[in-house]
Amino acid sequence: MEDIRQLSDLQLDALREVANIGAGHAATALSQMIGGRIMITVPRVTVTPLEDIPRQLAEPEEPIAAVLMHMLGDLTGRTLLIFPNQTAKRLAELMLRRPINMEADLNELEQSAVKECGNILSAAYMNALSEFMGMMLLPSPPSLAIDMSSAVLTTAYLQFNPDPSFVVCVESEFLMDESGERLRGLFLLLPDPQSLQAILRAVRVA
C-alpha cells in the first residue's frame, strides 16, 4: 500500500490548488453570511503526524474548537476543522453579527454559528476534492467539540480505524477585508485506506 508520506512537493501543490478552489467558494459563502468581505487563503498543505497538530495550533492547556464531519459516497473518511477557542469565538461573533462575551463559554447559538462556519468551509474543501477526483463525495452534518487540543484529537483518533498516524493538514487563513484582521485554522483530512489510495493515484497523475 502506498504511503501518504511519499507525496512530493509538486503533488502537495496539486492538493493545495484543490484547497484554494474550495477556499474561494467558502469565502464567497461566508462573506454573504457575515455581511462583509472575507478572504480565505491556503498558505500550505502538509502531511503531518496527528500528534504534532496540537503544537501547530495552540498550547496544550488551551482549548480548541473542532468541527468534525464524515465523508460519505465514493470517498470515505473524516474531516476535522480546528480553531483556537478565541478564534472560534470571533468567528461566532462575525457569523451572528453581534458582540459576544469573549470570556465566557460559547452558548448554544454561538456553537451553532461555529458549526455552520465549519460546515461551509469543510464542505467547500470536500466539494473541490470531489470535482478534482471526479467522484461523488457527500459531507455529513457537522458536530462540534470544544476541549483541550490533545483531548479533541484523541477523540478523532479513536473514531478512526486504522491508525491515522499521518494526516493531510490544510492551513487556512481568514482575512477580514475591512479590519485587516487575520484568523487561522487547520483543516485535517483523514481518508479511509481505500480513499487515501484513490487520492494518491489522482495527485500522481494530476
C-alpha positions as CSV (number, residue, x, y, z in Angstrom):
1,M,0.0,0.0,0.0
2,E,1.3,3.5,-0.9
3,D,2.2,5.8,1.9
4,I,0.9,9.3,2.1
5,R,4.3,10.4,3.3
6,Q,5.7,9.7,-0.2
7,L,3.9,12.7,-1.7
8,S,6.3,15.1,-3.4
9,D,6.1,18.9,-3.1
10,L,4.6,19.0,-6.6
11,Q,1.8,16.6,-5.6
12,L,1.2,18.6,-2.4
13,D,0.9,21.7,-4.5
14,A,-1.8,20.0,-6.5
15,L,-3.7,19.3,-3.3
16,R,-3.1,23.0,-2.3
17,E,-4.7,24.2,-5.6
18,V,-7.7,22.0,-4.9
19,A,-7.9,23.5,-1.4
20,N,-7.6,27.0,-2.9
21,I,-10.6,26.4,-5.1
22,G,-12.6,25.3,-2.1
23,A,-11.4,28.2,0.0
24,G,-12.6,30.6,-2.7
25,H,-16.1,29.1,-2.7
26,A,-16.2,29.1,1.1
27,A,-15.1,32.8,1.3
28,T,-17.9,33.8,-1.0
29,A,-20.5,32.0,1.1
30,L,-19.1,33.3,4.4
31,S,-18.9,36.9,3.1
32,Q,-22.6,36.7,2.3
33,M,-23.4,35.4,5.8
34,I,-21.3,38.0,7.7
35,G,-22.2,40.9,5.5
36,G,-18.6,41.8,4.8
37,R,-15.8,40.7,2.6
38,I,-13.7,37.9,3.9
39,M,-10.9,36.2,2.1
40,I,-9.6,32.7,2.8
41,T,-6.1,31.6,1.7
42,V,-4.3,28.3,1.9
43,P,-0.6,29.1,2.7
44,R,0.4,25.5,2.5
45,V,-0.6,21.8,2.6
46,T,1.5,19.4,4.6
47,V,1.4,15.7,5.6
48,T,1.7,15.9,9.4
49,P,1.8,13.4,12.2
50,L,-1.5,13.7,14.1
51,E,0.3,14.1,17.4
52,D,2.1,17.2,16.0
53,I,-1.2,19.1,15.3
54,P,-1.8,20.5,18.8
55,R,1.6,22.2,18.8
56,Q,0.8,23.9,15.5
57,L,-2.4,25.5,16.7
58,A,-2.4,26.2,20.5
59,E,-0.7,25.5,23.7
60,P,-1.6,22.1,25.2
61,E,-3.6,23.6,28.0
62,E,-5.6,25.9,25.7
63,P,-9.0,24.8,24.4
64,I,-9.7,24.5,20.8
65,A,-13.0,24.2,18.8
66,A,-13.2,21.3,16.3
67,V,-15.9,20.7,13.7
68,L,-16.0,17.0,12.7
69,M,-17.6,15.8,9.5
70,H,-17.8,12.4,7.9
71,M,-17.1,11.9,4.2
72,L,-19.6,9.7,2.5
73,G,-20.0,8.5,-1.0
74,D,-17.2,7.3,-3.4
75,L,-14.6,8.7,-0.9
76,T,-15.0,8.0,2.8
77,G,-13.3,9.2,5.9
78,R,-13.4,12.2,8.2
79,T,-12.5,15.8,8.2
80,L,-11.7,18.0,11.2
81,L,-11.6,21.8,11.1
82,I,-9.9,23.2,14.2
83,F,-9.6,26.7,15.6
84,P,-8.1,28.1,18.7
85,N,-11.0,28.8,21.1
86,Q,-10.7,32.6,20.8
87,T,-10.7,32.3,17.0
88,A,-13.9,30.2,17.2
89,K,-15.5,32.9,19.4
90,R,-14.5,35.7,16.9
91,L,-16.0,33.7,14.0
92,A,-19.2,33.2,16.0
93,E,-19.3,37.0,16.6
94,L,-18.9,37.6,12.9
95,M,-21.5,35.0,11.9
96,L,-24.1,36.4,14.3
97,R,-23.2,40.0,13.5
98,R,-23.1,41.0,17.2
99,P,-20.6,41.1,20.1
100,I,-20.3,38.0,22.2
101,N,-18.7,37.5,25.6
102,M,-15.2,36.5,24.7
103,E,-14.5,35.5,28.3
104,A,-17.5,33.1,28.6
105,D,-18.1,29.7,27.1
106,L,-19.9,29.6,23.8
107,N,-23.6,29.3,24.3
108,E,-25.8,27.1,22.1
109,L,-26.5,29.7,19.5
110,E,-22.8,30.6,19.2
111,Q,-21.8,27.0,19.0
112,S,-24.3,26.6,16.1
113,A,-22.7,29.5,14.4
114,V,-19.2,27.9,14.7
115,K,-20.6,24.6,13.3
116,E,-22.2,26.4,10.4
117,C,-18.8,28.2,9.6
118,G,-17.1,24.8,9.8
119,N,-19.8,23.2,7.7
120,I,-19.3,25.8,4.9
121,L,-15.5,25.6,4.9
122,S,-15.2,21.8,5.2
123,A,-18.0,21.2,2.6
124,A,-16.3,23.6,0.2
125,Y,-13.0,21.8,0.5
126,M,-14.7,18.4,0.1
127,N,-16.7,19.6,-3.0
128,A,-13.4,20.8,-4.6
129,L,-11.8,17.4,-3.9
130,S,-14.9,15.7,-5.3
131,E,-14.6,17.7,-8.5
132,F,-10.9,17.1,-8.8
133,M,-11.4,13.3,-8.3
134,G,-14.5,13.1,-10.5
135,M,-16.2,11.2,-7.7
136,M,-19.3,11.7,-5.5
137,L,-18.4,13.0,-2.1
138,L,-21.1,13.9,0.4
139,P,-20.5,15.6,3.8
140,S,-22.4,14.6,6.9
141,P,-23.9,17.1,9.3
142,P,-21.2,18.7,11.4
143,S,-20.6,18.0,15.1
144,L,-18.6,20.4,17.4
145,A,-16.2,19.6,20.2
146,I,-14.6,22.2,22.4
147,D,-11.8,20.8,24.7
148,M,-8.0,20.8,25.1
149,S,-6.4,20.1,21.8
150,S,-4.9,16.7,22.8
151,A,-8.3,15.5,24.0
152,V,-10.2,16.6,20.8
153,L,-7.6,14.9,18.6
154,T,-7.6,11.8,20.7
155,T,-11.4,11.6,20.1
156,A,-10.8,11.9,16.4
157,Y,-8.1,9.3,16.6
158,L,-10.3,6.8,18.4
159,Q,-13.0,7.2,15.8
160,F,-10.6,6.4,13.0
161,N,-9.7,2.8,12.0
162,P,-7.0,2.0,11.3
163,D,-4.4,4.3,12.9
164,P,-4.2,7.6,11.0
165,S,-0.7,8.4,12.1
166,F,-0.3,10.9,9.3
167,V,-3.0,13.3,8.1
168,V,-3.2,15.9,5.3
169,C,-3.2,19.3,7.0
170,V,-4.5,22.3,5.1
171,E,-3.6,25.6,6.8
172,S,-6.4,28.1,6.4
173,E,-6.1,31.9,7.0
174,F,-9.1,34.2,7.2
175,L,-8.5,37.8,6.3
176,M,-11.2,40.4,7.1
177,D,-11.1,42.9,4.3
178,E,-12.3,45.9,6.3
179,S,-10.3,45.5,9.5
180,G,-7.3,43.6,8.1
181,E,-7.8,41.1,10.9
182,R,-6.3,37.6,10.4
183,L,-7.6,34.4,11.8
184,R,-6.1,30.9,11.5
185,G,-7.4,27.4,11.4
186,L,-6.4,23.9,10.3
187,F,-8.4,21.6,8.1
188,L,-7.4,17.9,8.6
189,L,-8.3,15.3,6.0
190,L,-8.4,11.7,7.4
191,P,-9.4,9.5,4.5
192,D,-10.1,5.8,4.9
193,P,-7.4,3.5,3.4
194,Q,-9.2,2.9,0.1
195,S,-10.0,6.6,-0.3
196,L,-6.4,7.5,0.6
197,Q,-5.1,5.3,-2.2
198,A,-7.6,6.9,-4.7
199,I,-6.4,10.4,-3.7
200,L,-2.8,9.3,-4.0
201,R,-3.4,7.9,-7.5
202,A,-5.2,11.2,-8.5
203,V,-2.4,13.5,-7.4
204,R,0.2,11.3,-9.1
205,V,-1.4,11.9,-12.5
206,A,-2.5,15.5,-11.9
